[in-house]
């Protein structure tokens, strides 16, 4: 597996709370107060090697130098399988709730979607192996470490995976400007897969055809589309809202 660096206090702390193998922790010399001190304590309890280094060293390991004085060296992200995601939902006694991303290429968008999904109780996220953002340190950072608590599966063929999900009883709802059904007037209940298209491209033709229902988010402003992560958030929490209504 490839090595990568995870930077920033919250992402590193979430990493330490997980079972992920951390090879080494780099901390800014002299900065051992507050949350850094807590991070170092957690690392020591796990027997992780801690090295105090200067700012130049941390800058070289962190994208945009946004390390906040701490960087963790880890082996590459462990992707789950689609079967793992469905099994996870069943273990929790819940209807599967899955997000399918059709070509999200921006890592900040992927991280934001992971963060929202984790907060909302989504069981897993599915991404394609090609022409898609992968889990890297930018995703760790923008998800505030939520990737360590979210099952993410990489698949060769999104359309084929959608067929497999249908066999598992999931209904697949795609988000597209051309959708005939407004999302809040659509019954988003039971076992659900939300399908979100890539930035500027939307859903690919074949993926759109595989969806059971295409919904739209009404646009009243001069800009006629939402950022992919914003659209995902709107739809994810509509599923949560309808689910909570059913429980009343």
C-alpha positions in Angstrom: 0.0 0.0 0.0 1.1 3.6 -0.6 2.2 5.9 2.2 0.6 9.2 2.7 0.5 12.1 5.1 -2.5 13.2 7.1 -2.2 16.8 8.4 -4.2 19.0 10.8 -5.2 18.6 14.4 -8.7 17.3 13.9 -7.9 14.8 11.1 -4.9 13.4 13.0 -7.0 13.1 16.2 -9.7 11.2 14.4 -7.0 9.0 12.9 -5.7 8.2 16.4 -9.2 7.2 17.5 -9.4 4.7 14.7 -7.7 1.3 14.3 -5.6 2.7 11.4 -1.9 1.9 11.4 0.1 5.1 12.0 3.8 4.8 11.2 5.0 8.0 12.7 3.8 11.3 14.1 5.6 14.5 13.3 5.0 17.5 15.7 6.3 21.0 15.5 9.2 21.6 17.9 8.1 23.4 21.0 4.4 23.2 20.2 3.2 20.8 22.9 0.3 22.7 24.3 -3.5 22.2 24.1 -4.7 19.7 21.5 -1.2 19.0 20.4 -0.4 17.7 23.9 -3.5 15.6 23.8 -2.5 14.2 20.4 1.0 13.3 21.6 -0.5 11.6 24.6 -2.8 9.5 22.5 0.1 8.6 20.2 2.3 7.6 23.2 -0.5 5.3 24.5 -0.5 3.5 21.1 3.3 3.2 21.0 3.6 5.5 18.0 7.0 7.0 17.3 6.8 10.8 17.7 9.4 13.1 16.1 9.6 16.8 16.8 10.6 18.7 13.6 10.9 22.3 12.4 8.2 24.1 10.4 10.0 23.6 7.0 9.8 19.8 7.4 6.0 19.9 8.2 5.4 22.3 5.3 7.0 19.8 2.9 4.7 17.0 4.0 1.4 19.0 4.0 -0.6 20.2 1.1 -1.1 24.0 1.3 1.0 23.9 4.5 -2.2 23.6 6.5 -0.7 21.2 9.1 -1.5 23.1 12.3 1.8 21.8 13.8 1.1 18.1 13.3 1.4 15.5 10.5 0.9 11.7 10.7 2.5 9.2 8.3 0.1 6.4 7.5 -0.2 3.6 5.0 -2.8 4.2 2.2 -6.5 4.3 2.9 -8.2 0.9 3.2 -11.2 0.9 0.9 -14.2 -1.2 1.7 -16.3 -3.4 -0.6 -19.9 -2.8 -1.6 -20.7 -6.0 0.3 -19.1 -4.6 3.4 -21.3 -1.5 3.2 -24.5 -3.5 2.9 -23.4 -5.8 5.7 -22.6 -2.8 7.9 -26.2 -1.5 7.5 -27.7 -4.9 8.2 -25.6 -5.3 11.4 -27.1 -2.0 12.6 -30.5 -3.3 11.8 -31.1 -0.4 9.4 -32.2 0.0 5.8 -29.0 0.6 3.7 -28.3 4.2 2.9 -25.6 4.6 0.3 -24.1 7.5 -1.7 -22.9 6.8 -5.2 -20.6 9.4 -6.7 -20.5 9.4 -10.5 -17.1 11.1 -11.3 -16.5 13.6 -8.4 -13.0 14.8 -9.3 -12.5 17.5 -6.7 -11.0 16.2 -3.5 -12.4 19.0 -1.5 -15.9 18.1 -2.7 -15.3 14.4 -1.9 -14.1 15.3 1.6 -17.2 17.6 2.2 -19.5 14.8 1.0 -17.8 12.3 3.3 -18.2 14.6 6.3 -21.9 15.2 5.7 -22.5 11.5 5.0 -20.8 10.5 8.3 -22.7 13.1 10.3 -26.0 11.9 8.7 -25.5 8.2 9.4 -24.9 7.1 5.8 -23.6 3.5 5.7 -21.1 4.0 2.8 -20.0 5.8 -0.2 -19.2 4.3 -3.6 -16.7 5.9 -6.1 -15.3 4.7 -9.4 -11.6 3.7 -9.7 -11.1 6.0 -12.7 -11.8 9.6 -13.4 -12.6 10.2 -9.7 -11.1 11.8 -6.7 -9.4 9.3 -4.4 -8.9 9.5 -0.6 -5.8 11.5 0.1 -4.7 14.0 2.7 -6.9 16.8 1.2 -9.9 14.5 1.7 -8.8 13.8 5.2 -8.5 17.5 5.9 -11.8 18.6 4.2 -13.7 15.8 5.9 -12.3 16.7 9.3 -11.2 13.1 9.7 -14.6 11.6 8.9 -13.0 9.3 6.3 -11.9 7.1 9.2 -15.5 6.5 10.2 -17.0 6.1 6.7 -16.9 3.0 4.5 -15.8 4.0 1.0 -15.7 1.5 -1.8 -13.9 1.8 -5.2 -15.6 0.0 -8.1 -14.6 -0.6 -11.7 -18.1 0.1 -13.1 -20.6 2.4 -11.4 -23.5 1.3 -13.7 -22.9 -2.4 -13.0 -22.6 -1.7 -9.3 -26.0 0.1 -9.4 -27.5 -3.1 -10.8 -26.0 -5.1 -7.9 -27.5 -2.6 -5.4 -30.9 -3.0 -6.9 -30.7 -6.7 -6.4 -30.0 -5.9 -2.7 -33.3 -4.1 -2.6 -32.1 -0.5 -2.9 -34.0 2.2 -4.8 -31.6 4.5 -6.7 -32.4 8.2 -6.8 -30.3 10.4 -9.2 -29.9 14.1 -8.8 -30.1 16.0 -12.1 -31.4 19.4 -13.3 -33.6 17.6 -15.8 -35.3 15.5 -13.2 -39.1 15.6 -13.3 -39.6 15.1 -9.6 -38.8 17.7 -7.0 -36.7 16.1 -4.3 -38.9 17.2 -1.4 -42.0 15.8 -3.1 -40.4 12.5 -3.6 -40.7 9.6 -1.2 -37.1 8.9 -0.1 -37.7 6.0 2.2 -36.5 2.5 2.8 -33.3 1.2 1.3 -31.8 4.1 -0.7 -28.9 4.9 -3.0 -28.4 8.6 -3.8 -26.5 9.1 -7.0 -24.6 12.4 -7.4 -22.9 13.5 -10.7 -19.6 15.1 -11.2 -18.8 18.8 -11.1 -20.2 20.6 -14.2 -21.0 17.3 -15.9 -23.8 15.8 -13.9 -24.8 12.2 -14.3 -23.4 10.3 -17.2 -26.0 8.9 -19.6 -25.7 5.2 -18.6 -25.7 6.0 -14.9 -28.8 8.2 -15.3 -30.6 5.3 -17.1 -29.8 3.0 -14.2 -31.5 5.3 -11.7 -35.1 4.4 -10.6 -36.0 8.0 -10.1 -34.4 11.3 -11.2 -35.0 14.2 -8.8 -34.2 17.9 -9.1 -33.4 20.6 -6.6 -35.4 23.8 -7.6 -33.2 26.7 -8.6 -34.5 30.2 -8.3 -31.3 32.2 -8.6 -29.3 33.3 -11.6 -26.8 30.4 -11.1 -28.6 27.3 -12.1 -26.8 24.6 -10.3 -25.3 23.7 -6.9 -21.9 22.5 -6.1 -21.9 18.7 -6.0 -21.2 18.6 -2.2 -24.0 21.1 -1.5 -26.5 19.1 -3.6 -25.5 15.9 -1.8 -26.0 17.6 1.5 -29.5 18.8 0.6 -30.6 15.3 -0.6 -28.9 13.4 2.3 -30.7 15.4 4.9 -34.0 15.1 3.1 -33.6 11.4 3.5 -32.9 11.9 7.2 -35.9 14.2 7.6 -38.3 11.7 5.9 -36.8 8.9 8.0 -37.4 10.8 11.2 -40.9 11.6 10.2 -41.6 7.9 9.8 -40.5 7.3 13.4 -42.9 9.8 14.9 
